[in-house]
Amino acid sequence: MRGVLDIGVIGAGTAGSAAATLLARAGHRVTVYERVAEPGAVGAGILLQPTGQAVLRALGVLDDVVARAEPLDGLRCETLERRTVFRLRYGALDGGHRGFGLHRGALFERLFAAAAASGATLRTGEAIEDLVATPSGDGLFFVHPDGSRVGPHELCIVADGARSHLRDDTSFRKRIREYPWGAMWAVLDDPEARFTGVLHQVVDGTRRMVGALPSGLGPGSTAGPRKVSVFYSVRHDRAEAWRARGLDACKRELRSFLPALDGPLQAVTDPAQFVFTRYMDVSMPRWHAGRVVYLGDAAHAMSPQLGQGANLALLDAWTLATVLAEGGDAAAALARYTRMRRSNLRFYTYATRWLTPWFQSDLAALGVLRDHGFAAFMRVPGVEALMVKVMTGFAQGVGVGPSLQLPGG
Ligand SMILES: Cc1cc2nc3c(=O)[nH]c(=O)nc-3n(C[C@H](O)[C@H](O)[C@H](O)COP(=O)(O)OP(=O)(O)OC[C@H]3O[C@@H](n4cnc5c(N)ncnc54)[C@H](O)[C@@H]3O)c2cc1C
């Protein structure tokens, strides 16, 4: 398999759209299969870190994306009693970095448009449920839910998100779990711009947390009120009970954590405007098998504690395009892909898995330790810069090793 490849991509989310764009621009024949018939700007706020920004710059869409986003200087976490748990400022790390809060839909719109303009063929309303090798073994048919086949394609990119079915077919062992916890989300107008510049989280033990992520203008708009994404951490089996208490009780509780939510919450008329999302924890020993490569949440879904989901997906896409551009045998290129992504993905998988119970669990003792220990830890010289390095997406394991490869780096 050399030169131009026939590539099938499953899923037109962050990873699939970015990979399709880069690979079609590199001259490959790319077909994207997306389950949703009319993919739209759905979701709530996400964090765009310097790593994700670097990939968007390489794609030529960074300026458009950040024009709809809210610049962030850092992250602030405090207790309900207003004691600081930690503050992380991008400025603590050299390099002039910053983050952006944005609506997932604003990123999706721009990436989907880039994929459409790249020469890739976009086939929407086509779910793929299985892969079948060609008799000669040099390609894969993609199978629809009704059993009909398309393809074959020489290379398959599985980018169908956290609840991927195609990932389940791989023979090697992997960990696929749902966290007991998730969050209620709503994207609200913030006409008085009460939430700017930081992701603000307020914690009460490990069972309750409210956060506000400034999310820019939102999808489709170039003007109008800024948005704020509000989230309430809740265990999945308590989610319905939270909403069932009624609108006033829900609003009162949210305001007790973040009084400035008073304005944005006025537009909420029904607790059902808060959508529950349960988090997944997925890890795989490698992200390729034969002619198949797994990108984004399909390969490494994690809880959003470190704000990396979209950024890791973008880096996956760029890394895949980079190894394929080096030429040679595609199977060898996919093995190189796994090697290049290993340290960065392992680090964020384990760090997120370790960190999550400190913020979302029934382990009350962790909350006490966190509230007292994190603040002291953060005062140790160099610790904030280290933590900010983790936040930016640059971390690569704990040892001394090569630094993360980024576009333009
Ligand atoms: C509807 C939606 C809302 C989200 N909201 C948020 C949010 O508010 N905040 C946040 O941090 N993250 C959110 N995410 C997750 C976030 O987009 C991802 O963590 C990140 O961008 C990584 O992207 P990904 O491409 O791996 O997966 P995703 O962005 O999830 O994309 C996967 C794509 O695959 C498609 N797909 C799934 N199954 C099939 C199939 N069988 N055949 C073909 N196509 C298929 C899906 O429709 C989707 O377009 C959301 C994802 C989705 C799909």
The ligand as an SDF file (V2000), in Angstrom:
LIG
                    3D

 53 58  0  0  0  0  0  0  0  0999 V2000
  -23.6920   14.9470   19.9280 C   0  0  0  0  0  0  0  0  0  0  0  0
  -22.4130   15.1470   20.7000 C   0  0  0  0  0  0  0  0  0  0  0  0
  -22.3500   16.1310   21.6890 C   0  0  0  0  0  0  0  0  0  0  0  0
  -21.1790   16.3130   22.4240 C   0  0  0  0  0  0  0  0  0  0  0  0
  -21.1430   17.2910   23.3730 N   0  0  0  0  0  0  0  0  0  0  0  0
  -19.9980   17.5200   24.0420 C   0  0  0  0  0  0  0  0  0  0  0  0
  -19.9310   18.5590   24.9980 C   0  0  0  0  0  0  0  0  0  0  0  0
  -20.9030   19.2510   25.2370 O   0  0  0  0  0  0  0  0  0  0  0  0
  -18.7580   18.7790   25.6660 N   0  0  0  0  0  0  0  0  0  0  0  0
  -17.6610   18.0000   25.4090 C   0  0  0  0  0  0  0  0  0  0  0  0
  -16.5890   18.2200   26.0100 O   0  0  0  0  0  0  0  0  0  0  0  0
  -17.6900   16.9980   24.5110 N   0  0  0  0  0  0  0  0  0  0  0  0
  -18.8310   16.7450   23.8310 C   0  0  0  0  0  0  0  0  0  0  0  0
  -18.8780   15.7330   22.9180 N   0  0  0  0  0  0  0  0  0  0  0  0
  -17.6850   14.8950   22.7420 C   0  0  0  0  0  0  0  0  0  0  0  0
  -16.6070   15.6120   21.9640 C   0  0  0  0  0  0  0  0  0  0  0  0
  -17.0880   16.0360   20.7310 O   0  0  0  0  0  0  0  0  0  0  0  0
  -15.4860   14.6240   21.8030 C   0  0  0  0  0  0  0  0  0  0  0  0
  -14.9520   14.2940   23.0800 O   0  0  0  0  0  0  0  0  0  0  0  0
  -14.2960   15.1180   21.0540 C   0  0  0  0  0  0  0  0  0  0  0  0
  -14.5880   16.1470   20.1970 O   0  0  0  0  0  0  0  0  0  0  0  0
  -13.6310   13.9470   20.3430 C   0  0  0  0  0  0  0  0  0  0  0  0
  -14.2720   13.7620   19.1090 O   0  0  0  0  0  0  0  0  0  0  0  0
  -14.4940   12.4020   18.3650 P   0  0  0  0  0  0  0  0  0  0  0  0
  -14.4120   12.7440   16.9080 O   0  0  0  0  0  0  0  0  0  0  0  0
  -13.6300   11.3250   18.8680 O   0  0  0  0  0  0  0  0  0  0  0  0
  -15.9760   11.9620   18.7220 O   0  0  0  0  0  0  0  0  0  0  0  0
  -17.3500   12.7040   18.4610 P   0  0  0  0  0  0  0  0  0  0  0  0
  -17.1810   14.1580   18.3610 O   0  0  0  0  0  0  0  0  0  0  0  0
  -18.2690   12.1300   19.4390 O   0  0  0  0  0  0  0  0  0  0  0  0
  -17.7660   12.2150   16.9760 O   0  0  0  0  0  0  0  0  0  0  0  0
  -18.1690   10.9010   16.6620 C   0  0  0  0  0  0  0  0  0  0  0  0
  -19.0000   10.9530   15.3860 C   0  0  0  0  0  0  0  0  0  0  0  0
  -19.2530    9.6160   14.9460 O   0  0  0  0  0  0  0  0  0  0  0  0
  -20.5950    9.5070   14.5400 C   0  0  0  0  0  0  0  0  0  0  0  0
  -20.9790    8.1080   14.6340 N   0  0  0  0  0  0  0  0  0  0  0  0
  -21.2270    7.4060   15.7770 C   0  0  0  0  0  0  0  0  0  0  0  0
  -21.4940    6.1280   15.4730 N   0  0  0  0  0  0  0  0  0  0  0  0
  -21.4210    6.0060   14.1310 C   0  0  0  0  0  0  0  0  0  0  0  0
  -21.5840    4.9210   13.2230 C   0  0  0  0  0  0  0  0  0  0  0  0
  -21.8980    3.6850   13.6540 N   0  0  0  0  0  0  0  0  0  0  0  0
  -21.4110    5.1460   11.8980 N   0  0  0  0  0  0  0  0  0  0  0  0
  -21.1050    6.3820   11.4460 C   0  0  0  0  0  0  0  0  0  0  0  0
  -20.9410    7.4570   12.2640 N   0  0  0  0  0  0  0  0  0  0  0  0
  -21.0810    7.2650   13.5790 C   0  0  0  0  0  0  0  0  0  0  0  0
  -21.3350   10.4280   15.4980 C   0  0  0  0  0  0  0  0  0  0  0  0
  -22.5880   10.7980   15.0090 O   0  0  0  0  0  0  0  0  0  0  0  0
  -20.3480   11.6010   15.5920 C   0  0  0  0  0  0  0  0  0  0  0  0
  -20.5570   12.5490   14.5770 O   0  0  0  0  0  0  0  0  0  0  0  0
  -20.0280   15.4990   22.1740 C   0  0  0  0  0  0  0  0  0  0  0  0
  -20.0940   14.5210   21.1600 C   0  0  0  0  0  0  0  0  0  0  0  0
  -21.2620   14.3400   20.4080 C   0  0  0  0  0  0  0  0  0  0  0  0
  -21.3220   13.2890   19.3160 C   0  0  0  0  0  0  0  0  0  0  0  0
  1  2  1  0
  2  3  1  0
  2 52  2  0
  3  4  2  0
  4  5  1  0
  4 50  1  0
  5  6  2  0
  6  7  1  0
  6 13  1  0
  7  8  2  0
  7  9  1  0
  9 10  1  0
 10 11  2  0
 10 12  1  0
 12 13  2  0
 13 14  1  0
 14 15  1  0
 14 50  1  0
 15 16  1  0
 16 17  1  0
 16 18  1  0
 18 19  1  0
 18 20  1  0
 20 21  1  0
 20 22  1  0
 22 23  1  0
 23 24  1  0
 24 25  2  0
 24 26  1  0
 24 27  1  0
 27 28  1  0
 28 29  2  0
 28 30  1  0
 28 31  1  0
 31 32  1  0
 32 33  1  0
 33 34  1  0
 33 48  1  0
 34 35  1  0
 35 36  1  0
 35 46  1  0
 36 37  1  0
 36 45  1  0
 37 38  2  0
 38 39  1  0
 39 40  1  0
 39 45  2  0
 40 41  1  0
 40 42  2  0
 42 43  1  0
 43 44  2  0
 44 45  1  0
 46 47  1  0
 46 48  1  0
 48 49  1  0
 50 51  2  0
 51 52  1  0
 52 53  1  0
M  END
$$$$
